[in-house]
Amino acid sequence: MDAEKLRAIQAPIKQKYKEDPESAVVTLRASGRIGENLSCKVETGKALVEAGHHPATGGSGIQACSGDMLLEALVACAGVTLNTVAKAIELNLEDAEVSAEGDLDFRGTLGVSKEAPVGFKNIRLHYRLQTDASDEDIATLLKLTERFCVVYQTLAGGVSIEVTHDKMD
């Protein structure tokens, strides 16, 4: 897809959102159901993913780890955003790889240490780019990718989470 086609696709959507800002607010949903062997089956919209414990917490390693899934969501979003921004600013991006890694201290989630945090202590996002673009253009590409990547912005900025419950019949 080239920049012209991207603009043609997005222009009416952007115009609609300018004219009716509330139409831009979309609620995304995810759901899952607990399964056997301490798992949770998550419906992704494309497939059913069975999540379980990471081997560092006693899991078998056969099921998806939610920490890995979080990093995968970051990589997916950053990759799509990078590709889209490159097209939009007409930067020649021949190829790119996106990777993420994060450090967890599993003592926190296992309740071994109250001082150990539960969750990632830090996350590193890395891009390998094949492009003839200048360093300045690459800096612009990465700045815009960071700005428009939903998962990156959510993780970097934090978000309030409202927790509710009800009983099943």
C-alpha positions in Angstrom: 0.0 0.0 0.0 1.3 3.4 -0.9 0.8 6.7 0.9 -1.9 7.9 -1.5 -4.0 4.8 -1.0 -3.5 5.0 2.8 -4.7 8.6 2.8 -7.7 7.7 0.6 -8.7 5.0 3.0 -8.2 7.1 6.1 -9.4 10.5 4.9 -13.2 9.8 5.2 -12.6 8.2 8.6 -10.6 11.1 9.9 -13.3 13.5 8.6 -16.0 11.6 10.3 -14.1 11.7 13.6 -13.5 15.5 13.3 -17.2 16.1 12.6 -18.4 13.6 15.2 -15.7 13.0 17.9 -17.9 10.5 19.8 -17.9 8.2 16.8 -14.2 7.7 17.3 -14.6 6.1 20.7 -14.7 2.4 20.2 -14.9 -0.2 23.0 -12.6 -3.2 22.3 -13.3 -6.3 24.2 -11.6 -9.5 25.3 -13.0 -12.4 27.2 -11.8 -15.7 28.5 -13.0 -18.6 30.6 -11.0 -20.5 33.2 -9.9 -24.0 32.1 -8.2 -27.0 33.5 -4.7 -27.0 34.9 -4.9 -23.4 36.0 -5.5 -22.1 32.5 -7.7 -19.4 31.0 -9.0 -19.8 27.4 -9.0 -16.4 25.7 -11.0 -15.7 22.6 -8.9 -13.5 20.4 -11.3 -13.0 17.6 -9.1 -15.1 15.3 -8.4 -18.1 17.4 -8.7 -19.5 20.9 -5.5 -19.0 23.0 -5.0 -21.0 26.1 -3.0 -19.1 28.6 -1.3 -20.6 31.6 1.6 -20.1 34.0 5.1 -19.3 32.8 7.6 -22.1 33.6 9.2 -19.7 36.1 6.0 -20.0 38.2 5.5 -23.8 37.7 3.8 -23.8 34.3 4.5 -26.4 31.6 5.5 -23.9 28.9 2.9 -25.4 26.6 0.3 -22.7 27.2 0.8 -19.1 26.3 2.1 -16.9 29.1 0.2 -13.6 29.6 3.4 -11.7 30.0 4.6 -13.0 26.6 1.2 -12.1 25.2 1.6 -8.5 26.5 4.9 -8.2 24.8 3.5 -9.7 21.6 0.7 -7.2 21.6 3.3 -4.4 22.0 5.3 -5.8 19.1 2.2 -6.3 16.9 1.0 -2.7 17.5 4.4 -1.1 17.1 5.0 -3.1 13.9 1.7 -2.1 12.4 2.1 1.5 13.5 5.7 1.7 12.2 4.6 0.3 8.8 1.7 2.7 8.6 3.7 5.7 9.6 6.4 4.9 7.1 3.8 4.8 4.3 2.1 8.0 5.5 5.4 10.0 5.5 6.6 8.2 2.4 9.7 6.8 4.0 11.1 3.9 2.1 11.1 1.0 4.5 12.3 -2.1 2.7 12.0 -4.4 5.8 11.8 -4.1 9.5 11.8 -6.4 12.6 10.3 -5.4 15.9 11.1 -7.1 19.1 10.3 -6.5 22.8 11.7 -8.0 25.9 10.8 -7.3 29.5 12.2 -8.2 32.9 10.0 -9.8 35.5 11.0 -10.8 39.1 8.7 -13.8 39.7 9.2 -13.5 43.4 6.5 -10.8 43.3 3.8 -12.8 41.6 4.6 -15.9 43.7 4.3 -13.9 46.9 7.9 -14.8 47.9 8.9 -11.2 48.5 6.7 -8.2 49.2 9.6 -6.0 48.0 9.6 -7.6 44.5 7.2 -5.9 42.1 4.4 -7.8 40.5 4.7 -7.0 36.8 7.4 -6.0 34.4 10.2 -3.9 35.9 11.1 -2.6 32.5 10.4 -3.3 28.8 12.7 -2.8 25.9 11.3 -2.2 22.4 13.7 -2.6 19.5 13.5 -2.0 15.8 15.8 -3.3 13.1 15.2 -1.3 10.0 16.2 -1.9 6.4 16.0 1.6 4.8 17.9 4.2 2.9 16.3 6.9 5.0 18.5 9.5 6.8 19.0 9.3 10.6 16.7 12.4 10.9 13.9 10.7 9.0 14.3 7.5 11.0 14.1 9.6 14.2 10.8 11.1 12.9 9.5 7.7 12.0 10.2 6.3 15.5 8.8 9.4 17.2 5.6 9.2 15.3 5.4 5.4 15.8 5.7 5.9 19.5 3.1 8.7 19.4 0.5 6.6 17.6 1.1 3.1 18.9 -1.9 2.4 21.2 -0.2 -0.4 23.2 3.0 1.6 23.7 1.1 4.7 24.8 -1.1 2.6 27.2 1.9 1.0 28.8 4.0 4.1 28.9 1.3 6.3 30.3 -0.5 3.9 32.4 -4.3 3.6 32.5 -6.9 3.3 35.2 -8.6 -0.1 35.4 -12.0 -0.4 36.8 -12.7 -3.9 38.3 -16.2 -5.2 38.7 -17.8 -8.6 39.3 -21.1 -10.4 39.3 -22.1 -14.0 40.0 -22.8 -16.5 37.3 -26.1 -18.4 37.4 
